[in-house]
Amino acid sequence: MIQFLVQNLWHACKLTPILPAPLGEGLLLVPCSRERVNATLDLYKNLHDGLTLGFLRRIVLRLVGNRLCLLVMEEKTEAILGMALILLQHERHQGEDSA
């Protein structure tokens, strides 16, 4: 657990923060800033049948979401329509298929 957290925080700090970019048709690609974390967690819950993002992943999102999480946002209303959270996998369990 600690390895997952340290690994993601360490490597995320080496990445350049995501810069906002227009996608066309009134949509923007934006980083998940700290101000957008709660709305992002709500979207995640809606997209995953009520399941919440795990505790360690929420910590990573709150601390380095501006480097690891992309949001698709409506430009006028600033509604978050989609997300991509990029995390590093923690060490696989022994005996688990590596494919």
TORSEDREN-298480 format. One record per residue (C-alpha): residue number from 1; x, y, z. Coordinates in Angstrom, 3 decimals. Layout:
REM residues N
REC/nr/px/py/pz
REC/NUM/X/Y/Z .
...
END
This chain:
REM residues 99
REC/nr/px/py/pz
REC/1/0.000/0.000/0.000 .
REC/2/2.693/2.443/0.989 .
REC/3/4.712/1.426/-2.079 .
REC/4/1.770/2.317/-4.352 .
REC/5/1.399/5.737/-2.748 .
REC/6/5.105/6.591/-2.766 .
REC/7/5.579/5.289/-6.306 .
REC/8/2.738/7.381/-7.715 .
REC/9/3.652/10.553/-5.812 .
REC/10/7.362/10.234/-6.642 .
REC/11/6.879/9.718/-10.365 .
REC/12/4.066/12.256/-10.653 .
REC/13/6.325/14.976/-9.265 .
REC/14/8.643/14.390/-12.224 .
REC/15/5.825/15.037/-14.726 .
REC/16/4.867/18.393/-16.132 .
REC/17/1.455/19.574/-14.941 .
REC/18/-1.307/19.176/-17.525 .
REC/19/-2.141/22.356/-19.397 .
REC/20/-5.721/23.177/-20.434 .
REC/21/-6.438/22.637/-24.136 .
REC/22/-9.538/23.158/-26.288 .
REC/23/-11.153/20.020/-27.718 .
REC/24/-13.660/21.785/-29.948 .
REC/25/-17.453/22.002/-29.781 .
REC/26/-17.302/23.884/-26.468 .
REC/27/-15.231/21.257/-24.661 .
REC/28/-11.949/21.661/-22.814 .
REC/29/-9.305/19.195/-21.668 .
REC/30/-8.198/20.360/-18.214 .
REC/31/-6.160/19.036/-15.286 .
REC/32/-7.889/17.900/-12.118 .
REC/33/-7.057/20.823/-9.864 .
REC/34/-7.733/20.633/-6.132 .
REC/35/-10.885/22.689/-6.677 .
REC/36/-12.220/20.000/-9.040 .
REC/37/-11.408/16.917/-6.952 .
REC/38/-14.829/16.569/-5.293 .
REC/39/-16.679/16.931/-8.606 .
REC/40/-14.284/14.400/-10.130 .
REC/41/-14.938/11.923/-7.322 .
REC/42/-18.689/12.392/-7.823 .
REC/43/-18.307/11.687/-11.551 .
REC/44/-16.237/8.580/-10.799 .
REC/45/-18.960/7.330/-8.463 .
REC/46/-21.660/7.955/-11.093 .
REC/47/-19.665/6.158/-13.786 .
REC/48/-18.930/3.131/-11.572 .
REC/49/-22.415/2.279/-10.295 .
REC/50/-21.982/3.996/-6.933 .
REC/51/-18.514/2.648/-6.149 .
REC/52/-16.071/5.185/-4.767 .
REC/53/-12.447/5.588/-5.735 .
REC/54/-10.184/3.736/-3.280 .
REC/55/-8.612/5.554/-0.349 .
REC/56/-5.023/5.577/-1.672 .
REC/57/-6.172/6.626/-5.131 .
REC/58/-8.145/9.515/-3.585 .
REC/59/-4.973/10.655/-1.804 .
REC/60/-3.013/10.532/-5.070 .
REC/61/-5.795/12.435/-6.860 .
REC/62/-5.873/15.153/-4.205 .
REC/63/-2.088/15.581/-4.085 .
REC/64/-1.044/15.238/-7.742 .
REC/65/-4.277/15.193/-9.727 .
REC/66/-3.037/18.132/-11.807 .
REC/67/-0.380/15.776/-13.213 .
REC/68/-2.204/12.435/-13.358 .
REC/69/-5.851/13.202/-14.080 .
REC/70/-7.348/14.656/-17.270 .
REC/71/-10.893/15.993/-17.286 .
REC/72/-13.197/16.738/-20.190 .
REC/73/-15.170/19.814/-19.206 .
REC/74/-17.921/21.810/-20.865 .
REC/75/-16.513/25.290/-21.406 .
REC/76/-19.651/27.335/-20.602 .
REC/77/-20.995/25.453/-17.585 .
REC/78/-17.672/23.968/-16.394 .
REC/79/-19.485/20.650/-15.945 .
REC/80/-17.133/17.670/-15.871 .
REC/81/-18.202/15.169/-18.526 .
REC/82/-15.363/12.646/-18.464 .
REC/83/-12.079/11.776/-16.816 .
REC/84/-8.904/9.763/-17.216 .
REC/85/-6.887/8.975/-14.095 .
REC/86/-3.433/7.581/-14.803 .
REC/87/-1.917/5.562/-11.958 .
REC/88/1.099/3.307/-11.693 .
REC/89/0.298/-0.285/-10.783 .
REC/90/1.516/-1.494/-7.448 .
REC/91/3.524/-4.699/-7.327 .
REC/92/1.522/-7.696/-8.588 .
REC/93/0.573/-10.394/-6.150 .
REC/94/2.636/-13.537/-6.313 .
REC/95/1.053/-16.122/-8.578 .
REC/96/-1.003/-13.574/-10.504 .
REC/97/-0.895/-13.868/-14.290 .
REC/98/1.444/-11.252/-15.762 .
REC/99/-0.375/-11.064/-19.120 .
END
